[in-house]
Amino acid sequence: MRLQLVGRVISTAETMQKTAKVEVIRFVKHSKVGKVIRNRKVYLVHDEESARMPGDIVRIEECRPLSKRKRFTIIDILKEEERMLNPINNRIETRFSPPQSLLPGSSTPIPTAASSES
C-alpha cells in the first residue's frame, strides 16, 4: 500500500509543465505540552492533464521518483474550486489564483496609491 495524502493545490506555475504544488496540513498533539500543532508540508506532484487550478482539493499518492522533487501523483479530485472568467485578460481563474499583475512577465502595471488619487 502506497502513502496517500489529501491536500489543496496552491500553485500551478506556467513554468512547471504537468506539475502542481500541493499543501498538506496535519494536526499533531505536542507530546509534553498537549497543545495541538498544525504541521504544513508542500509537495510537488505530477498532474498529467495539467487541469488542476489553485484551490482544488486533491488526493495524492506516492509513486516512483519522477524528477528531483516529484514523488507523488494526483489520483483523485475531491473538490474543484469555483472557476470564473476574468474579463480583463480573458483567463479562467479561481479565488486562489494570483493577480495577473503580480505574475512575472506581465505587462499590466501594478496600481499604486498615488496613481489612484488623481
Secondary structure, 3 states (H helix, E strand, C coil): CCCEEEEEEEECCCCCCCEEEEEEEEEEECCCCCCEEEEEEEEEEECCCCCCCCCCEEEEEECCCCCCCEEEEEEEEEECCCCEEECCCCEEECCCCCCHHHCCCCCCCCCCHHHHHC
